[in-house]
Amino acid sequence: MVDKMSEDLSQYLITRNKNVYEVIIGLEVHAQVLSKSKLFSSSSTKFGAEPNTQVSLVDAAFPGMLPVINEFCIKQAIKTGIGLKAKINNKSVFDRKNYFYADLPQGYQISQYKYPIVGEGVVILDMPYGQREIGIERLHLEQDAGKSIHDIDPENTFVDLNRSGVALMEIVSKPDLRTLNEVNVYIKKLRSIMRYLGTCDGNMQEGSLRADVNVSVKKKDSKTLGTRCEIKNVNSIKFMQLAIDYEANRQVDIIEEGKKIDQETRLFDTKKNETRSMRSKEDAHDYRYFPDPDLLPLEINDKFIKDLKKEIPELPDEKKKRFIEKFKLSAYEANILVSDIETSKYFEEVIKKSDIKLSTNWITGALFALLNEKNLEISQSPISAKNLSKMINLIKDGTISGKIAKSVFEIMAKGDIDPEKIIKEKGLKQESDPKELEKLIDKVINDNQDKVMEYKSGKEKLFGYFVGQAMKVSGGKANPQLINEILKKKLK
């Protein structure tokens, strides 16, 4: 997905009839709290269970059943707030958000409205044009609804309540996002922070992270924001970008026709790559919010928050700073290596006993290429940090060359095989004995006297030819550095 801009990468601009429109984007990210049980019941949250097998009487809204707050979920929300550099509110209130749908057995959702658990915060994005601060409006806790399934039977809709009551953190950004690429970086950064904290696994395929996307457009020089439309439940970054692109252009077309944008909720059709109207946008009064009578206001003292701050690990921004200062990495390299907690762990495991520069190059180069090719996370890497470290040390001490290492790496990827074993079995050890290399070079020089004469007459570019011939004769096992040194002496 490419933003329709020419030079200014920090804005997504759409031009129609000499009118230039700026696209304004805000996201309401729904992140499933990493917890073994639900927000108000002890039912399991394990993914992939048979339909309706993880449903308590509370989740199914049986009469007389009362919700009980899961303290662990509260801690997870506060930790996330701390990670977002946000204000943690000492008092918050759970409300009933009233609406009716087949997969909402209570006829209301327990959520938070005026008094959320977390207030304003910020997420810092590293963009090609500099750092961007994206404001966080709030983070509130709420219970998830169940799931309506429409594609099993042509005449009936099935309802699975396994998800009913699962704890969600809704992280609402300010309308600060300006491009499709910023949306991509923002979601990845948010996911990274929560994975570092252990508060959400960020698995979009399993529905652990999804977003409602708010889009509006305005004339470039106008200070007034346009009417926004909300696109519900988009579950991948690619679909978010496609939905924003379509919706922004749809709104511009309507304005250019002299019509007004209706504030509404829309859905994104992933097959047609277009948004379609779902319902007119509700305001807060449509949900008839009121404090849940079964739940007292949540009061959190400063000591509780302070104790949780002690549990916060080193987060991506801090880790990036340390990698740059301690390991002398470039900002680009550090960004890549801290983007995911598993990647940073793997990197730090490799460099415990290996050269930092070589480790960085092999991880961000060959290893990432391998993982992309096989569509694997680094936690599923077919090459362990221990064995990659071993291979890097074998390059560093001259046992193998960088070229031989590529062959060793390919074999290692077939089953995390010890590189020393591969080198021994395949006879791949680099030849670094000066006497043996002299014999080899003497042969190359004797076999290419005509080229030697040309070289001595001024064709110095032929030096690369001699290096190539020497490597060929050695079967690629000769130490390239020594080959270069000996050749220079011999040809001189």
Secondary structure, DSSP 8 states (H G I E B T S, - for coil): ---S-SS-TT--EEEETTEEEEEEEEEEEEEE---SB-SSS--B--TT--TTSS--TTTTT-TT------HHHHHHHHHHHHHTT--B-SEE--EEEE---TT-TTSEEEE-SSS-SB--EEEEEEETTEEEEEEEEEEEEEE---EEE-SS-SS--EEE-TTTT-EEEEEEE-TTB-SHHHHHHHHHHHHHHHHHHTS----GGGTSEEEEEEEEEEETT--S----EEEEEE-SHHHHHHHHHHHHHHHHHHHHTT-----EEEEEETTTTEEEEEEE---GGGGT-EE-TTS--EE--HHHHHHHHTT----HHHHHHHHHHHH---HHHHHHHHSSHHHHHHHHHHTTSS-HHHHHHHIIIIIHHHHHHHT--GGG-SS-HHHHHHHHHHHHTTSS-HHHHHHHHHHHTTTT--HHHHHHHHT---B--HHHHHHHHHHHHHHTHHHHHHHHTT-GGGHHHHHHHHHHHTTT-B-HHHHHHHHHHHH-
